């Protein structure tokens, strides 16, 4: 199983792709800062942590709050929170298995947002159950998907 793409799109007022990150299936993927050197060239704020958080959300995280809330500093980035809610953002993770079967995992990032696998809307528990089948080939109740 590997990640093919991570797509972030706004759905309001119209659907537009904000980011489309394509992953290299045959090698290492790096997120690097390509700004010129200087005080602004520190490698901060290029999206490393955000990409990981978005992947985690597509892989069944319970809440989207971690995108704009830093539990270490107990602070909230209201600019990011407002942008997510005003533009009704959605994240899609496209993964492929060893037989080249493609799966689309989508999560709406706003309050009461929906969850989809291959465009089928699912509840939180259905989403976890389906992920467990896709990624681990099991439908046994324990261990849970997030425990695995």
ROTOR-60057 format. One record per residue: residue number from 1; residue in one letter; x, y, z of N, C-alpha, C in turn. Coordinates in nm, 3 decimals, padded with zeros to 5 digits. Example, Ala and Ser with C-alpha at 12.3 -4.5 7.8 and 13.67 -1.06 7.14 Angstrom:
# ROTOR-60057
+--------+-------+---------+---------+---------+---------+---------+---------+---------+---------+---------+
| drenke | gukol |   neast |  nnorth |     nup |  caeast | canorth |    caup |   ceast |  cnorth |     cup |
+--------+-------+---------+---------+---------+---------+---------+---------+---------+---------+---------+
|      1 |     A |  01.319 | -00.569 |  00.780 |  01.230 | -00.450 |  00.780 |  01.320 | -00.330 |  00.780 |
|      2 |     S |  01.285 | -00.225 |  00.708 |  01.367 | -00.106 |  00.714 |  01.290 |  00.003 |  00.787 |
+--------+-------+---------+---------+---------+---------+---------+---------+---------+---------+---------+
//
This chain:
# ROTOR-60057
+--------+-------+---------+---------+---------+---------+---------+---------+---------+---------+---------+
| drenke | gukol |   neast |  nnorth |     nup |  caeast | canorth |    caup |   ceast |  cnorth |     cup |
+--------+-------+---------+---------+---------+---------+---------+---------+---------+---------+---------+
|      1 |     X |  00.086 | -00.118 |  00.000 |  00.000 |  00.000 |  00.000 |  00.089 |  00.122 |  00.000 |
|      2 |     X |  00.056 |  00.220 | -00.083 |  00.130 |  00.344 | -00.083 |  00.037 |  00.462 | -00.112 |
|      3 |     X |  00.083 |  00.579 | -00.072 |  00.007 |  00.701 | -00.096 |  00.043 |  00.753 | -00.234 |
|      4 |     X | -00.057 |  00.778 | -00.314 | -00.035 |  00.833 | -00.448 | -00.047 |  00.985 | -00.448 |
|      5 |     X | -00.154 |  01.037 | -00.384 | -00.178 |  01.181 | -00.386 | -00.249 |  01.225 | -00.260 |
|      6 |     X | -00.229 |  01.351 | -00.226 | -00.304 |  01.419 | -00.121 | -00.358 |  01.547 | -00.184 |
|      7 |     X | -00.490 |  01.560 | -00.183 | -00.555 |  01.674 | -00.247 | -00.634 |  01.751 | -00.143 |
|      8 |     X | -00.614 |  01.882 | -00.138 | -00.692 |  01.969 | -00.050 | -00.772 |  02.059 | -00.141 |
|      9 |     X | -00.904 |  02.061 | -00.119 | -00.989 |  02.145 | -00.204 | -01.087 |  02.225 | -00.120 |
|     10 |     X | -01.122 |  02.341 | -00.171 | -01.230 |  02.416 | -00.110 | -01.357 |  02.378 | -00.185 |
|     11 |     X | -01.468 |  02.372 | -00.113 | -01.594 |  02.333 | -00.176 | -01.693 |  02.449 | -00.181 |
|     12 |     X | -01.658 |  02.561 | -00.118 | -01.748 |  02.676 | -00.116 | -01.666 |  02.802 | -00.143 |
|     13 |     X | -01.705 |  02.894 | -00.223 | -01.830 |  02.903 | -00.297 | -01.833 |  02.810 | -00.418 |
|     14 |     X | -01.715 |  02.765 | -00.466 | -01.710 |  02.668 | -00.574 | -01.598 |  02.570 | -00.542 |
|     15 |     X | -01.596 |  02.458 | -00.612 | -01.493 |  02.359 | -00.585 | -01.366 |  02.394 | -00.660 |
|     16 |     X | -01.258 |  02.414 | -00.584 | -01.128 |  02.447 | -00.639 | -01.021 |  02.371 | -00.562 |
|     17 |     X | -00.923 |  02.318 | -00.633 | -00.811 |  02.250 | -00.568 | -00.714 |  02.354 | -00.516 |
|     18 |     X | -00.683 |  02.345 | -00.387 | -00.588 |  02.435 | -00.323 | -00.447 |  02.377 | -00.330 |
|     19 |     X | -00.435 |  02.247 | -00.299 | -00.307 |  02.177 | -00.305 | -00.329 |  02.039 | -00.364 |
|     20 |     X | -00.236 |  01.997 | -00.447 | -00.237 |  01.862 | -00.504 | -00.094 |  01.810 | -00.493 |
|     21 |     X | -00.071 |  01.727 | -00.392 |  00.063 |  01.675 | -00.366 |  00.070 |  01.533 | -00.421 |
|     22 |     X |  00.161 |  01.512 | -00.514 |  00.181 |  01.379 | -00.572 |  00.304 |  01.315 | -00.507 |
|     23 |     X |  00.287 |  01.192 | -00.463 |  00.394 |  01.121 | -00.395 |  00.467 |  01.029 | -00.492 |
|     24 |     X |  00.596 |  01.012 | -00.467 |  00.680 |  00.925 | -00.547 |  00.661 |  00.782 | -00.497 |
|     25 |     X |  00.605 |  00.695 | -00.580 |  00.575 |  00.560 | -00.534 |  00.698 |  00.471 | -00.525 |
|     26 |     X |  00.806 |  00.510 | -00.587 |  00.922 |  00.422 | -00.589 |  01.041 |  00.477 | -00.509 |
|     27 |     X |  01.014 |  00.575 | -00.424 |  01.126 |  00.629 | -00.349 |  01.082 |  00.714 | -00.233 |
|     28 |     X |  01.176 |  00.788 | -00.182 |  01.158 |  00.874 | -00.066 |  01.086 |  01.003 | -00.105 |
|     29 |     X |  00.997 |  01.048 | -00.019 |  00.928 |  01.175 | -00.038 |  00.973 |  01.271 |  00.070 |
|     30 |     X |  01.012 |  01.391 |  00.030 |  01.059 |  01.492 |  00.124 |  00.980 |  01.620 |  00.104 |
|     31 |     X |  00.950 |  01.686 |  00.215 |  00.892 |  01.820 |  00.209 |  01.003 |  01.915 |  00.247 |
|     32 |     X |  01.041 |  02.000 |  00.154 |  01.154 |  02.089 |  00.178 |  01.112 |  02.234 |  00.153 |
|     33 |     X |  01.188 |  02.322 |  00.214 |  01.167 |  02.465 |  00.197 |  01.257 |  02.512 |  00.084 |
|     34 |     X |  01.197 |  02.569 | -00.021 |  01.277 |  02.615 | -00.134 |  01.288 |  02.767 | -00.141 |
|     35 |     X |  01.268 |  02.835 | -00.027 |  01.284 |  02.979 | -00.025 |  01.432 |  03.014 | -00.019 |
|     36 |     X |  01.464 |  03.136 | -00.054 |  01.603 |  03.180 | -00.049 |  01.648 |  03.191 |  00.097 |
|     37 |     X |  01.778 |  03.187 |  00.117 |  01.830 |  03.190 |  00.253 |  01.802 |  03.324 |  00.319 |
|     38 |     X |  01.810 |  03.324 |  00.449 |  01.781 |  03.444 |  00.528 |  01.689 |  03.409 |  00.640 |
|     39 |     X |  01.638 |  03.509 |  00.704 |  01.552 |  03.486 |  00.821 |  01.424 |  03.413 |  00.784 |
|     40 |     X |  01.375 |  03.437 |  00.663 |  01.251 |  03.372 |  00.620 |  01.277 |  03.234 |  00.562 |
|     41 |     X |  01.403 |  03.198 |  00.543 |  01.438 |  03.070 |  00.484 |  01.467 |  02.963 |  00.586 |
|     42 |     X |  01.397 |  02.964 |  00.695 |  01.427 |  02.875 |  00.807 |  01.371 |  02.735 |  00.793 |
|     43 |     X |  01.282 |  02.712 |  00.699 |  01.216 |  02.582 |  00.689 |  01.089 |  02.575 |  00.772 |
|     44 |     X |  01.055 |  02.682 |  00.842 |  00.932 |  02.687 |  00.919 |  00.816 |  02.724 |  00.828 |
|     45 |     X |  00.699 |  02.674 |  00.863 |  00.574 |  02.711 |  00.795 |  00.570 |  02.672 |  00.648 |
|     46 |     X |  00.631 |  02.558 |  00.613 |  00.620 |  02.510 |  00.475 |  00.515 |  02.400 |  00.462 |
|     47 |     X |  00.462 |  02.352 |  00.575 |  00.352 |  02.257 |  00.570 |  00.387 |  02.114 |  00.606 |
|     48 |     X |  00.503 |  02.089 |  00.662 |  00.543 |  01.952 |  00.696 |  00.443 |  01.887 |  00.792 |
|     49 |     X |  00.417 |  01.952 |  00.902 |  00.328 |  01.897 |  01.003 |  00.184 |  01.892 |  00.952 |
|     50 |     X |  00.143 |  01.991 |  00.877 |  00.006 |  01.994 |  00.824 | -00.019 |  01.876 |  00.732 |
|     51 |     X |  00.077 |  01.842 |  00.647 |  00.061 |  01.727 |  00.557 |  00.041 |  01.599 |  00.639 |
|     52 |     X |  00.122 |  01.581 |  00.743 |  00.108 |  01.463 |  00.828 | -00.029 |  01.461 |  00.896 |
|     53 |     X | -00.074 |  01.575 |  00.945 | -00.205 |  01.583 |  01.010 | -00.318 |  01.552 |  00.912 |
|     54 |     X | -00.307 |  01.600 |  00.789 | -00.410 |  01.573 |  00.688 | -00.414 |  01.425 |  00.652 |
|     55 |     X | -00.298 |  01.362 |  00.642 | -00.294 |  01.218 |  00.617 | -00.359 |  01.143 |  00.732 |
|     56 |     X | -00.329 |  01.184 |  00.856 | -00.388 |  01.121 |  00.974 | -00.540 |  01.135 |  00.973 |
|     57 |     X | -00.589 |  01.250 |  00.934 | -00.734 |  01.270 |  00.927 | -00.797 |  01.174 |  00.827 |
|     58 |     X | -00.735 |  01.158 |  00.712 | -00.788 |  01.064 |  00.613 | -00.777 |  00.919 |  00.660 |
|     59 |     X | -00.684 |  00.894 |  00.750 | -00.668 |  00.759 |  00.804 | -00.742 |  00.742 |  00.936 |
|     60 |     X | -00.848 |  00.819 |  00.955 | -00.941 |  00.791 |  01.062 | -00.932 |  00.872 |  01.188 |
|     61 |     X | -00.853 |  00.979 |  01.193 | -00.850 |  01.062 |  01.313 | -00.992 |  01.107 |  01.346 |
|     62 |     X | -01.024 |  01.112 |  01.475 | -01.160 |  01.147 |  01.518 | -01.194 |  01.292 |  01.490 |
|     63 |     X | -01.098 |  01.380 |  01.509 | -01.128 |  01.523 |  01.502 | -01.038 |  01.594 |  01.402 |
|     64 |     X | -01.089 |  01.700 |  01.344 | -01.011 |  01.783 |  01.253 | -00.946 |  01.899 |  01.328 |
|     65 |     X | -00.976 |  01.911 |  01.454 | -00.928 |  02.025 |  01.534 | -00.776 |  02.036 |  01.536 |
|     66 |     X | -00.706 |  01.922 |  01.526 | -00.560 |  01.924 |  01.532 | -00.496 |  02.005 |  01.420 |
|     67 |     X | -00.569 |  02.031 |  01.314 | -00.514 |  02.110 |  01.204 | -00.487 |  02.253 |  01.249 |
|     68 |     X | -00.574 |  02.306 |  01.331 | -00.559 |  02.446 |  01.372 | -00.533 |  02.464 |  01.522 |
|     69 |     X | -00.524 |  02.355 |  01.597 | -00.500 |  02.363 |  01.741 | -00.369 |  02.292 |  01.774 |
|     70 |     X | -00.282 |  02.359 |  01.845 | -00.154 |  02.302 |  01.888 | -00.167 |  02.260 |  02.034 |
|     71 |     X | -00.170 |  02.129 |  02.058 | -00.189 |  02.079 |  02.194 | -00.066 |  02.104 |  02.282 |
|     72 |     X |  00.051 |  02.122 |  02.222 |  00.171 |  02.150 |  02.300 |  00.165 |  02.289 |  02.362 |
|     73 |     X |  00.126 |  02.387 |  02.281 |  00.121 |  02.525 |  02.330 | -00.018 |  02.566 |  02.376 |
|     74 |     X | -00.115 |  02.476 |  02.359 | -00.255 |  02.503 |  02.394 | -00.306 |  02.630 |  02.325 |
|     75 |     X | -00.268 |  02.646 |  02.199 | -00.309 |  02.764 |  02.123 | -00.380 |  02.722 |  01.995 |
|     76 |     X | -00.465 |  02.810 |  01.949 | -00.545 |  02.786 |  01.830 | -00.510 |  02.890 |  01.725 |
|     77 |     X | -00.490 |  02.845 |  01.601 | -00.465 |  02.936 |  01.491 | -00.601 |  02.970 |  01.430 |
|     78 |     X | -00.656 |  03.085 |  01.471 | -00.791 |  03.121 |  01.427 | -00.796 |  03.152 |  01.278 |
|     79 |     X | -00.684 |  03.195 |  01.220 | -00.681 |  03.223 |  01.076 | -00.703 |  03.095 |  00.996 |
|     80 |     X | -00.635 |  02.988 |  01.036 | -00.653 |  02.859 |  00.967 | -00.793 |  02.805 |  00.993 |
|     81 |     X | -00.838 |  02.810 |  01.119 | -00.972 |  02.761 |  01.154 | -01.078 |  02.831 |  01.071 |
|     82 |     X | -01.072 |  02.963 |  01.064 | -01.171 |  03.039 |  00.989 | -01.165 |  03.007 |  00.840 |
|     83 |     X | -01.045 |  02.990 |  00.787 | -01.029 |  02.957 |  00.645 | -01.094 |  02.822 |  00.613 |
|     84 |     X | -01.073 |  02.724 |  00.701 | -01.132 |  02.591 |  00.682 | -01.284 |  02.600 |  00.679 |
|     85 |     X | -01.341 |  02.668 |  00.778 | -01.486 |  02.673 |  00.790 | -01.550 |  02.761 |  00.683 |
|     86 |     X | -01.488 |  02.872 |  00.649 | -01.545 |  02.962 |  00.549 | -01.543 |  02.902 |  00.409 |
|     87 |     X | -01.440 |  02.825 |  00.379 | -01.424 |  02.768 |  00.245 | -01.468 |  02.623 |  00.235 |
|     88 |     X | -01.516 |  02.568 |  00.347 | -01.562 |  02.429 |  00.351 | -01.459 |  02.336 |  00.286 |
|     89 |     X | -01.342 |  02.327 |  00.349 | -01.233 |  02.248 |  00.293 | -01.260 |  02.098 |  00.304 |
|     90 |     X | -01.204 |  02.026 |  00.208 | -01.210 |  01.880 |  00.206 | -01.071 |  01.829 |  00.171 |
|     91 |     X | -01.031 |  01.719 |  00.233 | -00.902 |  01.658 |  00.202 | -00.929 |  01.518 |  00.147 |
|     92 |     X | -00.851 |  01.481 |  00.046 | -00.864 |  01.349 | -00.015 | -00.727 |  01.284 | -00.022 |
|     93 |     X | -00.721 |  01.162 |  00.028 | -00.598 |  01.082 |  00.021 | -00.624 |  00.969 | -00.077 |
|     94 |     X | -00.542 |  00.960 | -00.179 | -00.557 |  00.852 | -00.278 | -00.445 |  00.753 | -00.253 |
|     95 |     X | -00.484 |  00.629 | -00.224 | -00.387 |  00.524 | -00.195 | -00.406 |  00.409 | -00.294 |
|     96 |     X | -00.300 |  00.331 | -00.313 | -00.306 |  00.214 | -00.402 | -00.248 |  00.095 | -00.328 |
|     97 |     X | -00.307 | -00.021 | -00.354 | -00.253 | -00.143 | -00.293 | -00.160 | -00.214 | -00.391 |
|     98 |     X | -00.108 | -00.329 | -00.351 | -00.009 | -00.400 | -00.432 | -00.066 | -00.451 | -00.564 |
|     99 |     X | -00.197 | -00.466 | -00.572 | -00.259 | -00.508 | -00.699 | -00.302 | -00.388 | -00.783 |
|    100 |     X | -00.258 | -00.268 | -00.743 | -00.283 | -00.143 | -00.814 | -00.429 | -00.098 | -00.806 |
|    101 |     X | -00.502 | -00.146 | -00.704 | -00.638 | -00.100 | -00.679 | -00.630 |  00.035 | -00.608 |
|    102 |     X | -00.706 |  00.131 | -00.657 | -00.704 |  00.267 | -00.603 | -00.821 |  00.287 | -00.507 |
|    103 |     X | -00.792 |  00.355 | -00.395 | -00.893 |  00.391 | -00.297 | -00.885 |  00.541 | -00.272 |
|    104 |     X | -01.001 |  00.604 | -00.270 | -01.011 |  00.747 | -00.240 | -01.070 |  00.763 | -00.101 |
|    105 |     X | -00.993 |  00.826 | -00.011 | -01.037 |  00.850 |  00.126 | -01.058 |  00.999 |  00.141 |
|    106 |     X | -01.183 |  01.043 |  00.162 | -01.214 |  01.186 |  00.170 | -01.273 |  01.220 |  00.305 |
|    107 |     X | -01.232 |  01.336 |  00.356 | -01.289 |  01.389 |  00.480 | -01.316 |  01.537 |  00.462 |
|    108 |     X | -01.437 |  01.578 |  00.499 | -01.468 |  01.720 |  00.506 | -01.404 |  01.773 |  00.633 |
|    109 |     X | -01.341 |  01.890 |  00.625 | -01.266 |  01.942 |  00.738 | -01.344 |  02.040 |  00.823 |
|    110 |     X | -01.470 |  02.058 |  00.795 | -01.552 |  02.153 |  00.870 | -01.646 |  02.077 |  00.962 |
|    111 |     X | -01.709 |  02.151 |  01.053 | -01.797 |  02.091 |  01.154 | -01.907 |  02.009 |  01.086 |
|    112 |     X | -01.932 |  01.891 |  01.140 | -02.030 |  01.797 |  01.088 | -01.999 |  01.754 |  00.945 |
|    113 |     X | -01.871 |  01.760 |  00.908 | -01.830 |  01.718 |  00.775 | -01.847 |  01.567 |  00.757 |
|    114 |     X | -01.855 |  01.527 |  00.634 | -01.879 |  01.386 |  00.600 | -01.747 |  01.313 |  00.574 |
|    115 |     X | -01.758 |  01.180 |  00.572 | -01.645 |  01.092 |  00.544 | -01.684 |  01.003 |  00.426 |
|    116 |     X | -01.591 |  00.983 |  00.334 | -01.619 |  00.904 |  00.215 | -01.504 |  00.810 |  00.185 |
|    117 |     X | -01.538 |  00.691 |  00.139 | -01.440 |  00.602 |  00.079 | -01.495 |  00.566 | -00.058 |
|    118 |     X | -01.417 |  00.597 | -00.160 | -01.460 |  00.579 | -00.300 | -01.597 |  00.642 | -00.324 |
|    119 |     X | -01.613 |  00.763 | -00.272 | -01.734 |  00.845 | -00.287 | -01.858 |  00.788 | -00.219 |
|    120 |     X | -01.844 |  00.686 | -00.136 | -01.954 |  00.634 | -00.056 | -01.948 |  00.700 |  00.082 |
|    121 |     X | -02.055 |  00.770 |  00.119 | -02.059 |  00.838 |  00.248 | -02.075 |  00.735 |  00.360 |
|    122 |     X | -01.991 |  00.750 |  00.465 | -01.990 |  00.654 |  00.575 | -01.995 |  00.725 |  00.709 |
|    123 |     X | -02.044 |  00.655 |  00.811 | -02.035 |  00.706 |  00.948 | -01.891 |  00.686 |  00.995 |
|    124 |     X | -01.858 |  00.743 |  01.111 | -01.722 |  00.728 |  01.165 | -01.687 |  00.581 |  01.182 |
|    125 |     X | -01.776 |  00.502 |  01.243 | -01.747 |  00.360 |  01.266 | -01.737 |  00.282 |  01.135 |
|    126 |     X | -01.825 |  00.311 |  01.040 | -01.818 |  00.245 |  00.910 | -01.686 |  00.279 |  00.840 |
|    127 |     X | -01.645 |  00.405 |  00.852 | -01.519 |  00.450 |  00.791 | -01.402 |  00.371 |  00.849 |
|    128 |     X | -01.396 |  00.360 |  00.982 | -01.289 |  00.284 |  01.046 | -01.292 |  00.137 |  01.006 |
|    129 |     X | -01.412 |  00.077 |  01.002 | -01.424 | -00.063 |  00.964 | -01.375 | -00.087 |  00.822 |
|    130 |     X | -01.415 |  00.002 |  00.733 | -01.374 | -00.011 |  00.592 | -01.223 |  00.011 |  00.577 |
|    131 |     X | -01.166 |  00.107 |  00.649 | -01.021 |  00.128 |  00.646 | -00.946 |  00.003 |  00.693 |
|    132 |     X | -00.997 | -00.060 |  00.797 | -00.934 | -00.180 |  00.850 | -00.934 | -00.291 |  00.745 |
|    133 |     X | -01.044 | -00.303 |  00.671 | -01.051 | -00.403 |  00.565 | -00.952 | -00.371 |  00.453 |
|    134 |     X | -00.947 | -00.243 |  00.413 | -00.860 | -00.201 |  00.303 | -00.712 | -00.216 |  00.341 |
|    135 |     X | -00.675 | -00.165 |  00.456 | -00.533 | -00.159 |  00.493 | -00.480 | -00.286 |  00.558 |
|    136 |     X | -00.564 | -00.357 |  00.633 | -00.517 | -00.473 |  00.708 | -00.585 | -00.603 |  00.669 |
|    137 |     X | -00.684 | -00.598 |  00.581 | -00.750 | -00.718 |  00.534 | -00.827 | -00.793 |  00.640 |
|    138 |     X | -00.879 | -00.722 |  00.739 | -00.956 | -00.788 |  00.844 | -01.081 | -00.709 |  00.876 |
|    139 |     X | -01.183 | -00.781 |  00.919 | -01.306 | -00.715 |  00.964 | -01.337 | -00.754 |  01.108 |
|    140 |     X | -01.239 | -00.811 |  01.177 | -01.256 | -00.848 |  01.317 | -01.274 | -00.721 |  01.401 |
|    141 |     X | -01.357 | -00.726 |  01.505 | -01.381 | -00.605 |  01.584 | -01.259 | -00.556 |  01.663 |
|    142 |     X | -01.169 | -00.649 |  01.702 | -01.052 | -00.610 |  01.780 | -00.927 | -00.672 |  01.721 |
|    143 |     X | -00.816 | -00.600 |  01.723 | -00.802 | -00.462 |  01.768 | -00.871 | -00.366 |  01.672 |
|    144 |     X | -00.902 | -00.248 |  01.722 | -00.969 | -00.148 |  01.640 | -00.872 | -00.096 |  01.533 |
|    145 |     X | -00.926 | -00.024 |  01.437 | -00.841 |  00.031 |  01.331 | -00.734 |  00.122 |  01.387 |
|    146 |     X | -00.772 |  00.214 |  01.475 | -00.674 |  00.309 |  01.529 | -00.570 |  00.238 |  01.618 |
|    147 |     X | -00.610 |  00.128 |  01.683 | -00.512 |  00.052 |  01.760 | -00.409 | -00.013 |  01.667 |
|    148 |     X | -00.456 | -00.060 |  01.554 | -00.362 | -00.118 |  01.457 | -00.273 | -00.011 |  01.400 |
+--------+-------+---------+---------+---------+---------+---------+---------+---------+---------+---------+
//
